[in-house]
Amino acid sequence: MKKILVIEDNHDVRENIAEILELSNYDVFTAENGKVGVELALTKNPDLIICDIMMPVLDGYGVLHLLNKHIETFGIPFIFLTAKTEKADVRKGMELGADDYITKPFDGIDLLHAIEVRLKKAEAIKLHVANNSDVDSFIKEVKQSGIVQLTSAERELYDYRKKTLLYAEGQKPKAVYYIKSGKVKVFKTNADGKELITNLYQEGDFFGYTYVLEDINYKENAEILEDAEIMLIPKEDFITLISANSGIAKEFIRMITHSVLNKEESLLNIAYNPLRKKVAYQLIQIFDQFKSKDGGNRINISRENLAQATGIATESLIRTLSDFKTEKLIDLHGSSITILNENKLRNLNY
């Protein structure tokens, strides 16, 4: 059952909307002002929000602004309720990221139709973009929509061998990349030539989009970690797509936010944790990202790449892995590492 949050200060309007939605088999939560509405959104995680614009304590604009600051609520379909006299102010709400608006007084059928459309669209985007579980279908749909042609027959997919450099620091971005199979590492090189891996990507991941969106030269290098099959989405096509479709744009912004949060956590690990905890943290990060689809507990990564991702010398990494093996936290087989005690690694105190 889909959850809908209604934020409206007028008691009669609020109860009327709630009754219509409950009769339509929605799970409904209500709030009498914007402040209460934000609190409910953060705790209830609704599938859609209907919000009045003019309210005491916190108006609708403030509600949307605050919800967009939280990764848990960013991108939730948001419909403004507005009186006809406030219609000129609707543009401001849409610029803030609202998905739709309904003028009061409204027809119940129009309200339900708007909700159904937004829920279906959000579900499709979540399925095809955020999870990348069926990206081929997603790309096919985009092609059929006529908004933009993402690929052409002669450049659908490219095969890349291990250690091929996809792009280098200082180059101008020309495409967004999607990994059909294989793995890619993104890294920076310091003045001494030492590498620090900043991101690892695998099958189903998009990458390179931040530089396209910001229109700046690459500040990192991207190299094939394992033989890969990669789709290139031309820069111009990608920009056209997200400019024409606010829902897809929101999902890519969510992906960027998630990436930034992960990178911040990784940098804090490198800066403050002791050696053993740094290695344990990175092992678990890579295990969570790359663990085999059959639920296995083995990861494959070279000692050099693992050291670069952890921000330590390869010799220090090898010694620490040897200690972990002795303590029966892991087992080592060539370049593969088997996690034997996941819980202890996750909660290592020193």
Backbone hydrogen bonds in HBPLUS format (Angstrom, degrees):
<---DONOR---> <-ACCEPTOR-->    atom                        ^
c    i                          cat <-CA-CA->   ^        H-A-AA   ^      H-
h    n   atom  resd res      DA  || num        DHA   H-A  angle D-A-AA Bond
n    s   type  num  typ     dist DA aas  dist angle  dist       angle   num
A0027-ASP N   A0002-LYS O   2.90 MM  25  6.01 168.5  1.92 158.7 160.6     1
A0047-ASP N   A0003-LYS O   2.76 MM  44  5.24 148.6  1.85 132.6 142.5     2
A0004-ILE N   A0027-ASP O   2.83 MM  23  6.18 160.3  1.87 160.6 165.2     3
A0029-PHE N   A0004-ILE O   2.93 MM  25  6.30 156.7  1.98 158.3 161.6     4
A0005-LEU N   A0048-LEU O   3.03 MM  43  6.49 161.8  2.07 157.2 161.3     5
A0050-ILE N   A0005-LEU O   2.84 MM  45  6.21 166.6  1.86 168.1 172.5     6
A0006-VAL N   A0029-PHE O   2.80 MM  23  6.20 162.1  1.83 158.5 163.9     7
A0031-ALA N   A0006-VAL O   2.84 MM  25  6.27 142.2  1.99 160.6 164.0     8
A0007-ILE N   A0050-ILE O   2.80 MM  43  6.18 164.5  1.83 162.1 167.6     9
A0052-ASP N   A0007-ILE O   2.87 MM  45  6.18 158.2  1.91 166.5 173.6    10
A0008-GLU N   A0031-ALA O   3.05 MM  23  6.41 154.6  2.12 176.2 168.9    11
A0014-ARG N   A0010-ASN O   2.91 MM   4  6.02 164.6  1.93 157.8 163.0    12
A0015-GLU N   A0011-HIS O   2.94 MM   4  6.10 164.4  1.96 152.5 156.2    13
A0016-ASN N   A0012-ASP O   2.93 MM   4  6.03 151.3  2.02 143.2 151.6    14
A0017-ILE N   A0013-VAL O   2.97 MM   4  6.20 163.4  2.00 153.6 156.9    15
A0018-ALA N   A0014-ARG O   3.04 MM   4  6.22 164.0  2.06 147.8 152.7    16
A0019-GLU N   A0015-GLU O   2.93 MM   4  6.08 155.6  1.99 144.1 150.4    17
A0020-ILE N   A0016-ASN O   3.09 MM   4  6.35 163.2  2.12 149.6 153.5    18
A0021-LEU N   A0017-ILE O   3.00 MM   4  6.23 164.0  2.02 155.6 159.8    19
A0022-GLU N   A0018-ALA O   2.89 MM   4  6.04 160.3  1.93 150.6 156.1    20
A0023-LEU N   A0019-GLU O   3.03 MM   4  6.17 156.3  2.08 147.9 153.8    21
A0024-SER N   A0021-LEU O   3.02 MM   3  4.96 133.4  2.24  93.7 107.3    22
A0026-TYR N   A0021-LEU O   3.06 MM   5  5.49 151.2  2.15 141.3 144.9    23
A0025-ASN N   A0022-GLU O   3.05 MM   3  5.09 153.7  2.12 109.0 109.9    24
A0037-GLY N   A0033-ASN O   3.00 MM   4  6.17 150.7  2.09 145.6 155.0    25
A0038-VAL N   A0034-GLY O   2.92 MM   4  6.18 154.8  1.98 153.0 156.9    26
A0039-GLU N   A0035-LYS O   3.20 MM   4  6.49 163.3  2.23 147.9 152.3    27
A0040-LEU N   A0036-VAL O   2.92 MM   4  6.18 157.5  1.97 151.1 157.2    28
A0041-ALA N   A0037-GLY O   2.90 MM   4  6.10 155.3  1.96 148.1 155.2    29
A0042-LEU N   A0038-VAL O   3.07 MM   4  6.30 155.1  2.13 149.9 155.3    30
A0043-THR N   A0039-GLU O   3.21 MM   4  6.42 140.5  2.37 139.3 149.4    31
A0044-LYS N   A0040-LEU O   2.72 MM   4  5.63 162.0  1.75 156.9 161.7    32
A0045-ASN N   A0041-ALA O   3.06 MM   4  5.29 143.7  2.19 128.2 135.0    33
A0049-ILE N   A0077-PRO O   2.91 MM  28  6.30 157.3  1.96 158.0 165.6    34
A0079-ILE N   A0049-ILE O   2.82 MM  30  6.19 168.5  1.84 165.3 169.2    35
A0051-CYS N   A0079-ILE O   2.86 MM  28  6.26 162.1  1.90 162.4 167.6    36
A0081-LEU N   A0051-CYS O   2.71 MM  30  5.69 151.4  1.79 137.3 137.8    37
A0053-ILE N   A0081-LEU O   3.22 MM  28  6.30 129.1  2.49 170.4 167.3    38
A0060-GLY N   A0053-ILE O   2.80 MM   7  4.10 171.9  1.80 128.2 131.1    39
A0058-LEU N   A0056-PRO O   2.69 MM   2  5.58 139.4  1.85 110.6  96.7    40
A0063-VAL N   A0059-ASP O   3.02 MM   4  6.38 150.3  2.11 149.4 158.7    41
A0064-LEU N   A0060-GLY O   3.04 MM   4  6.31 168.5  2.06 154.8 155.6    42
A0065-HIS N   A0061-TYR O   2.95 MM   4  6.12 160.2  1.99 148.9 155.2    43
A0066-LEU N   A0062-GLY O   2.98 MM   4  6.12 161.5  2.02 147.8 151.9    44
A0067-LEU N   A0063-VAL O   2.97 MM   4  6.19 163.3  2.00 154.8 159.7    45
A0068-ASN N   A0064-LEU O   3.03 MM   4  6.12 146.9  2.14 145.2 153.1    46
A0069-LYS N   A0066-LEU O   3.06 MM   3  5.29 150.9  2.14 103.8 112.9    47
A0070-HIS N   A0067-LEU O   3.26 MM   3  5.51 158.6  2.30 105.4 111.6    48
A0073-THR N   A0070-HIS O   3.10 MM   3  5.51 138.5  2.28 107.0 117.5    49
A0074-PHE N   A0070-HIS O   2.79 MM   4  5.78 131.3  2.03 153.7 169.1    50
A0076-ILE N   A0073-THR O   3.27 MM   3  5.76 165.8  2.29 132.7 131.3    51
A0099-ASP N   A0078-PHE O   2.84 MM  21  5.39 155.4  1.90 148.5 156.8    52
A0080-PHE N   A0100-ASP O   2.96 MM  20  6.36 161.6  2.00 145.1 142.3    53
A0102-ILE N   A0080-PHE O   2.79 MM  22  6.26 151.5  1.87 160.2 169.5    54
A0082-THR N   A0102-ILE O   2.95 MM  20  6.25 159.5  2.00 154.1 157.2    55
A0104-LYS N   A0082-THR O   2.72 MM  22  5.86 146.8  1.83 137.4 145.2    56
A0086-GLU N   A0083-ALA O   2.83 MM   3  5.32 151.1  1.91 114.8 124.3    57
A0087-LYS N   A0084-LYS O   3.20 MM   3  5.27 165.2  2.22 109.9 112.1    58
A0089-ASP N   A0086-GLU O   2.78 MM   3  5.50 152.4  1.86 123.2 131.8    59
A0090-VAL N   A0087-LYS O   3.07 MM   3  5.31 162.3  2.10 109.7 115.3    60
A0092-LYS N   A0089-ASP O   3.17 MM   3  5.62 128.3  2.45 107.4 118.6    61
A0093-GLY N   A0090-VAL O   2.91 MM   3  5.16 115.8  2.33 103.5 119.2    62
A0094-MET N   A0090-VAL O   2.97 MM   4  6.34 156.0  2.03 156.5 164.1    63
A0095-GLU N   A0091-ARG O   2.90 MM   4  6.11 153.4  1.98 151.2 158.4    64
A0096-LEU N   A0092-LYS O   3.12 MM   4  6.38 136.6  2.32 138.2 149.5    65
A0096-LEU N   A0093-GLY O   3.16 MM   3  5.08 127.4  2.45  91.9 105.6    66
A0098-ALA N   A0093-GLY O   3.11 MM   5  5.70 164.0  2.14 142.2 140.8    67
A0097-GLY N   A0094-MET O   3.05 MM   3  5.13 146.3  2.17  97.9 108.3    68
A0111-LEU N   A0107-ASP O   3.07 MM   4  6.40 156.6  2.12 154.7 161.7    69
A0112-LEU N   A0108-GLY O   2.98 MM   4  6.25 165.6  2.01 151.3 154.4    70
A0113-HIS N   A0109-ILE O   2.89 MM   4  6.06 155.6  1.95 147.8 155.1    71
A0114-ALA N   A0110-ASP O   3.00 MM   4  6.17 162.1  2.03 147.7 152.0    72
A0115-ILE N   A0111-LEU O   3.04 MM   4  6.31 156.6  2.09 149.8 156.4    73
A0116-GLU N   A0112-LEU O   2.92 MM   4  6.14 165.6  1.95 151.6 155.1    74
A0117-VAL N   A0113-HIS O   3.00 MM   4  6.19 163.7  2.03 154.1 158.0    75
A0118-ARG N   A0114-ALA O   3.13 MM   4  6.29 163.5  2.16 145.6 149.9    76
A0119-LEU N   A0115-ILE O   2.91 MM   4  6.09 160.8  1.94 155.9 161.5    77
A0120-LYS N   A0116-GLU O   2.98 MM   4  6.07 162.2  2.01 149.1 153.8    78
A0121-LYS N   A0117-VAL O   3.03 MM   4  6.16 158.7  2.08 146.2 152.3    79
A0122-ALA N   A0118-ARG O   2.93 MM   4  6.05 160.2  1.97 145.5 151.2    80
A0123-GLU N   A0119-LEU O   2.95 MM   4  6.10 155.3  2.01 144.9 151.6    81
A0124-ALA N   A0120-LYS O   2.99 MM   4  6.18 155.7  2.05 145.5 151.9    82
A0125-ILE N   A0121-LYS O   2.99 MM   4  6.22 162.2  2.03 151.7 156.1    83
A0126-LYS N   A0122-ALA O   2.89 MM   4  6.02 161.9  1.92 146.9 152.6    84
A0127-LEU N   A0123-GLU O   2.96 MM   4  6.04 153.6  2.03 143.1 150.1    85
A0128-HIS N   A0124-ALA O   2.93 MM   4  6.04 164.9  1.95 150.4 154.3    86
A0129-VAL N   A0125-ILE O   2.75 MM   4  5.36 160.1  1.79 146.2 152.2    87
A0130-ALA N   A0125-ILE O   3.35 MM   5  6.79 151.9  2.43 142.2 150.1    88
A0131-ASN N   A0126-LYS O   3.25 MM   5  6.32 152.4  2.34 153.9 159.4    89
A0137-SER N   A0134-ASP O   3.10 MM   3  5.58 121.5  2.46 109.2 121.7    90
A0138-PHE N   A0134-ASP O   3.11 MM   4  6.45 155.0  2.18 147.1 154.9    91
A0139-ILE N   A0135-VAL O   2.85 MM   4  6.08 165.4  1.87 157.1 158.9    92
A0140-LYS N   A0136-ASP O   2.97 MM   4  6.15 153.9  2.04 142.2 150.1    93
A0141-GLU N   A0137-SER O   2.86 MM   4  6.10 153.9  1.93 147.6 154.2    94
A0142-VAL N   A0138-PHE O   2.95 MM   4  6.29 155.7  2.01 149.8 156.6    95
A0143-LYS N   A0139-ILE O   2.94 MM   4  6.22 158.4  1.99 148.9 154.4    96
A0144-GLN N   A0140-LYS O   2.95 MM   4  6.23 160.3  1.99 148.5 153.9    97
A0145-SER N   A0141-GLU O   2.88 MM   4  6.06 136.2  2.07 143.7 155.8    98
A0146-GLY N   A0143-LYS O   3.18 MM   3  5.67 148.3  2.29 107.6 115.9    99
A0155-ARG N   A0152-SER O   3.04 MM   3  5.47 156.6  2.09 114.7 122.1   100
A0158-TYR N   A0230-ILE O   2.80 MM  72  5.24 152.2  1.87 139.3 148.6   101
A0230-ILE N   A0158-TYR O   2.80 MM  72  5.24 159.6  1.84 154.7 157.5   102
A0160-TYR N   A0228-ALA O   2.77 MM  68  5.20 167.3  1.78 160.9 162.7   103
A0228-ALA N   A0160-TYR O   2.88 MM  68  5.20 159.0  1.92 149.0 155.7   104
A0164-THR N   A0161-ARG O   3.09 MM   3  5.77 148.4  2.19 143.4 143.0   105
A0163-LYS N   A0224-ILE O   2.82 MM  61  4.98 170.5  1.82 139.9 140.5   106
A0224-ILE N   A0164-THR O   2.89 MM  60  5.32 161.8  1.92 152.1 157.6   107
A0166-LEU N   A0222-ALA O   2.74 MM  56  5.34 146.4  1.85 142.7 153.0   108
A0222-ALA N   A0167-TYR O   3.01 MM  55  5.41 164.1  2.04 147.8 148.6   109
A0171-GLN N   A0168-ALA O   3.09 MM   3  5.83 165.6  2.11 141.4 144.3   110
A0170-GLY N   A0218-TYR O   2.74 MM  48  5.18 164.6  1.76 138.3 142.4   111
A0218-TYR N   A0171-GLN O   2.87 MM  47  5.60 159.2  1.91 165.5 166.4   112
A0235-LYS N   A0174-LYS O   2.90 MM  61  5.19 156.1  1.96 133.7 127.3   113
A0176-VAL N   A0233-ILE O   2.85 MM  57  5.05 159.2  1.89 142.2 147.4   114
A0233-ILE N   A0176-VAL O   2.78 MM  57  5.05 177.5  1.78 162.7 163.3   115
A0177-TYR N   A0207-PHE O   2.98 MM  30  5.38 167.8  2.00 173.1 169.8   116
A0207-PHE N   A0177-TYR O   2.97 MM  30  5.38 149.0  2.06 143.9 149.7   117
A0178-TYR N   A0231-MET O   2.90 MM  53  5.05 152.6  1.98 150.2 155.0   118
A0231-MET N   A0178-TYR O   2.79 MM  53  5.05 165.3  1.81 158.0 159.6   119
A0179-ILE N   A0205-ASP O   3.03 MM  26  5.65 164.5  2.05 158.8 163.0   120
A0204-GLY N   A0179-ILE O   2.86 MM  25  5.59 174.4  1.86 159.0 157.1   121
A0180-LYS N   A0229-GLU O   2.78 MM  49  5.31 145.8  1.90 154.9 165.6   122
A0181-SER N   A0229-GLU O   3.23 MM  48  5.11 146.7  2.34 136.8 138.6   123
A0229-GLU N   A0181-SER O   2.99 MM  48  5.11 151.4  2.07 125.8 132.2   124
A0225-LEU N   A0183-LYS O   2.86 MM  42  5.19 150.9  1.95 125.6 131.7   125
A0226-GLU N   A0183-LYS O   3.25 MM  43  5.06 160.1  2.30 128.4 124.9   126
A0184-VAL N   A0201-TYR O   2.91 MM  17  5.12 157.5  1.96 138.5 143.7   127
A0201-TYR N   A0184-VAL O   2.82 MM  17  5.12 169.8  1.83 159.4 161.8   128
A0185-LYS N   A0223-GLU O   2.88 MM  38  5.44 168.3  1.89 167.7 167.8   129
A0223-GLU N   A0185-LYS O   2.86 MM  38  5.44 166.2  1.88 163.3 167.7   130
A0186-VAL N   A0199-ASN O   2.89 MM  13  5.11 165.5  1.91 155.6 154.3   131
A0198-THR N   A0186-VAL O   2.78 MM  12  5.75 150.2  1.86 143.1 153.4   132
A0199-ASN N   A0186-VAL O   3.25 MM  13  5.11 156.6  2.30 141.3 139.4   133
A0187-PHE N   A0221-ASN O   2.82 MM  34  5.30 152.7  1.90 145.2 154.4   134
A0221-ASN N   A0187-PHE O   2.81 MM  34  5.30 161.3  1.84 154.3 160.9   135
A0188-LYS N   A0196-LEU O   2.95 MM   8  5.34 159.1  2.00 143.4 146.5   136
A0196-LEU N   A0188-LYS O   2.87 MM   8  5.34 151.8  1.95 153.9 160.4   137
A0190-ASN N   A0194-LYS O   2.94 MM   4  5.51 157.8  1.99 151.8 156.3   138
A0193-GLY N   A0190-ASN O   2.93 MM   3  5.29 161.9  1.96 114.5 119.3   139
A0197-ILE N   A0308-GLN O   3.08 MM 111  5.29 148.1  2.18  96.6 106.2   140
A0205-ASP N   A0202-GLN O   3.05 MM   3  5.80 147.5  2.16 152.3 152.5   141
A0213-LEU N   A0209-TYR O   2.89 MM   4  6.06 161.5  1.92 153.1 157.6   142
A0214-GLU N   A0210-THR O   2.96 MM   4  6.10 156.7  2.02 145.1 151.3   143
A0215-ASP N   A0211-TYR O   2.85 MM   4  5.60 120.4  2.21 128.7 142.9   144
A0216-ILE N   A0211-TYR O   3.25 MM   5  5.47 152.0  2.33 141.2 149.4   145
A0237-ASP N   A0234-PRO O   3.05 MM   3  5.36 116.6  2.47 105.0 120.1   146
A0238-PHE N   A0234-PRO O   2.98 MM   4  6.26 159.2  2.03 159.6 166.3   147
A0239-ILE N   A0235-LYS O   2.98 MM   4  6.23 167.1  2.00 158.3 161.1   148
A0240-THR N   A0236-GLU O   3.02 MM   4  6.18 158.8  2.07 144.1 150.2   149
A0241-LEU N   A0237-ASP O   2.96 MM   4  6.12 156.9  2.01 146.0 152.2   150
A0242-ILE N   A0238-PHE O   3.11 MM   4  6.41 170.4  2.12 160.9 160.0   151
A0243-SER N   A0239-ILE O   3.00 MM   4  6.00 142.3  2.14 142.0 152.7   152
A0244-ALA N   A0240-THR O   3.01 MM   4  6.09 142.5  2.15 143.6 152.3   153
A0245-ASN N   A0241-LEU O   3.11 MM   4  6.19 129.0  2.38 142.7 155.9   154
A0249-ALA N   A0245-ASN O   3.08 MM   4  6.33 160.5  2.12 150.9 157.1   155
A0250-LYS N   A0246-SER O   2.92 MM   4  6.11 152.6  1.99 144.9 151.2   156
A0251-GLU N   A0247-GLY O   3.18 MM   4  6.51 152.2  2.26 143.8 150.6   157
A0252-PHE N   A0248-ILE O   3.07 MM   4  6.38 155.1  2.13 152.7 159.0   158
A0253-ILE N   A0249-ALA O   2.97 MM   4  6.24 150.9  2.05 147.3 155.9   159
A0254-ARG N   A0250-LYS O   2.86 MM   4  6.14 150.0  1.95 145.8 154.4   160
A0255-MET N   A0251-GLU O   2.97 MM   4  6.24 150.3  2.06 141.2 149.1   161
A0256-ILE N   A0252-PHE O   2.95 MM   4  6.23 154.3  2.01 145.3 151.8   162
A0257-THR N   A0253-ILE O   2.90 MM   4  6.16 162.5  1.93 151.2 155.6   163
A0258-HIS N   A0254-ARG O   2.94 MM   4  6.16 162.7  1.97 150.1 154.6   164
A0259-SER N   A0255-MET O   2.93 MM   4  6.14 154.4  2.00 145.1 152.5   165
A0260-VAL N   A0256-ILE O   2.88 MM   4  6.15 157.5  1.93 154.4 160.2   166
A0261-LEU N   A0257-THR O   3.00 MM   4  6.24 163.5  2.03 153.2 157.1   167
A0262-ASN N   A0258-HIS O   3.06 MM   4  6.26 158.7  2.10 147.4 153.0   168
A0263-LYS N   A0259-SER O   2.94 MM   4  6.14 154.8  2.01 147.0 154.3   169
A0264-GLU N   A0260-VAL O   2.91 MM   4  6.15 157.9  1.96 152.3 158.0   170
A0265-GLU N   A0261-LEU O   3.10 MM   4  6.32 160.0  2.14 146.3 151.2   171
A0266-SER N   A0262-ASN O   2.97 MM   4  6.20 153.7  2.04 145.2 152.6   172
A0267-LEU N   A0263-LYS O   2.90 MM   4  6.14 157.2  1.95 151.4 157.1   173
A0268-LEU N   A0264-GLU O   3.00 MM   4  6.23 153.4  2.07 147.6 154.7   174
A0269-ASN N   A0265-GLU O   3.05 MM   4  6.30 149.4  2.14 142.1 150.3   175
A0270-ILE N   A0266-SER O   3.04 MM   4  6.38 156.7  2.10 148.0 153.5   176
A0271-ALA N   A0267-LEU O   2.91 MM   4  6.09 155.5  1.97 147.1 154.1   177
A0272-TYR N   A0268-LEU O   2.96 MM   4  5.92 161.5  1.99 152.2 155.4   178
A0273-ASN N   A0269-ASN O   3.20 MM   4  5.28 152.0  2.29 128.7 136.8   179
A0278-LYS N   A0274-PRO O   2.91 MM   4  6.13 152.3  1.99 156.9 166.0   180
A0279-VAL N   A0275-LEU O   3.06 MM   4  6.39 161.9  2.10 158.6 162.0   181
A0280-ALA N   A0276-ARG O   2.96 MM   4  6.18 164.5  1.99 149.7 154.4   182
A0281-TYR N   A0277-LYS O   2.86 MM   4  5.91 161.9  1.89 147.0 152.2   183
A0282-GLN N   A0278-LYS O   3.04 MM   4  6.26 164.4  2.06 149.4 153.2   184
A0283-LEU N   A0279-VAL O   2.91 MM   4  6.10 157.6  1.96 151.7 158.2   185
A0284-ILE N   A0280-ALA O   3.07 MM   4  6.28 161.9  2.10 150.3 154.3   186
A0285-GLN N   A0281-TYR O   2.93 MM   4  6.19 154.8  1.99 148.5 156.3   187
A0286-ILE N   A0282-GLN O   2.97 MM   4  6.15 166.3  1.99 152.0 154.5   188
A0287-PHE N   A0283-LEU O   2.83 MM   4  5.94 152.0  1.91 143.9 153.1   189
A0288-ASP N   A0284-ILE O   2.85 MM   4  6.00 162.3  1.88 150.5 153.9   190
A0289-GLN N   A0285-GLN O   3.12 MM   4  6.29 148.0  2.23 139.1 147.9   191
A0290-PHE N   A0286-ILE O   2.76 MM   4  5.74 164.6  1.78 155.1 158.9   192
A0291-LYS N   A0287-PHE O   2.90 MM   4  5.03 130.2  2.15 140.0 142.2   193
A0295-GLY N   A0292-SER O   3.02 MM   3  5.63 152.2  2.10 121.3 123.5   194
A0339-ILE N   A0297-ASN O   2.85 MM  42  5.45 169.0  1.86 164.5 162.3   195
A0299-ILE N   A0337-ILE O   2.89 MM  38  5.36 162.6  1.92 150.3 154.6   196
A0337-ILE N   A0299-ILE O   2.78 MM  38  5.36 160.8  1.82 159.4 166.1   197
A0301-ILE N   A0335-SER O   3.29 MM  34  5.83 160.3  2.33 150.6 145.6   198
A0306-LEU N   A0302-SER O   2.96 MM   4  6.18 160.6  2.00 153.4 159.3   199
A0307-ALA N   A0303-ARG O   2.89 MM   4  6.03 155.1  1.95 147.0 153.6   200
A0308-GLN N   A0304-GLU O   3.00 MM   4  6.25 154.5  2.07 145.7 152.7   201
A0309-ALA N   A0305-ASN O   2.94 MM   4  6.16 151.1  2.02 145.5 153.2   202
A0310-THR N   A0306-LEU O   3.00 MM   4  6.16 138.9  2.18 139.3 150.3   203
A0311-GLY N   A0307-ALA O   2.85 MM   4  5.98 130.1  2.10 142.6 155.9   204
A0312-ILE N   A0307-ALA O   3.16 MM   5  5.38 161.9  2.19 145.5 148.4   205
A0317-LEU N   A0313-ALA O   3.07 MM   4  6.42 155.4  2.13 151.3 158.5   206
A0318-ILE N   A0314-THR O   2.94 MM   4  6.21 162.8  1.97 154.4 158.1   207
A0319-ARG N   A0315-GLU O   3.11 MM   4  6.34 160.9  2.15 147.5 152.0   208
A0320-THR N   A0316-SER O   3.05 MM   4  6.24 159.1  2.09 146.0 151.9   209
A0321-LEU N   A0317-LEU O   2.84 MM   4  6.09 162.0  1.87 159.1 164.0   210
A0322-SER N   A0318-ILE O   3.00 MM   4  6.16 152.3  2.08 143.6 151.2   211
A0323-ASP N   A0319-ARG O   3.01 MM   4  6.35 150.9  2.10 144.7 152.4   212
A0324-PHE N   A0320-THR O   2.92 MM   4  6.24 158.6  1.96 150.9 156.6   213
A0325-LYS N   A0321-LEU O   2.89 MM   4  6.15 147.3  2.00 144.4 153.5   214
A0326-THR N   A0322-SER O   3.01 MM   4  6.31 158.2  2.06 147.3 152.5   215
A0327-GLU N   A0323-ASP O   2.98 MM   4  6.27 148.2  2.09 147.5 156.6   216
A0329-LEU N   A0324-PHE O   2.85 MM   5  5.20 167.3  1.87 162.2 158.8   217
A0328-LYS N   A0325-LYS O   2.94 MM   3  4.92 156.5  2.00 105.5 111.3   218
A0340-LEU N   A0329-LEU O   2.84 MM  11  5.11 151.6  1.92 133.7 136.9   219
A0341-ASN N   A0329-LEU O   3.07 MM  12  4.83 149.6  2.16 136.3 129.3   220
A0331-ASP N   A0338-THR O   2.84 MM   7  4.99 140.6  1.99 139.1 149.1   221
A0338-THR N   A0331-ASP O   2.83 MM   7  4.99 172.3  1.83 152.8 155.2   222
A0333-HIS N   A0336-SER O   3.04 MM   3  5.21 174.4  2.04 149.4 148.7   223
A0336-SER N   A0333-HIS O   2.98 MM   3  5.21 153.2  2.05 135.7 132.0   224
A0345-LEU N   A0341-ASN O   3.16 MM   4  6.41 159.1  2.20 152.2 158.4   225
A0346-ARG N   A0342-GLU O   2.96 MM   4  6.17 157.8  2.01 153.8 159.9   226
A0347-ASN N   A0343-ASN O   3.15 MM   4  6.31 140.1  2.32 139.3 149.4   227
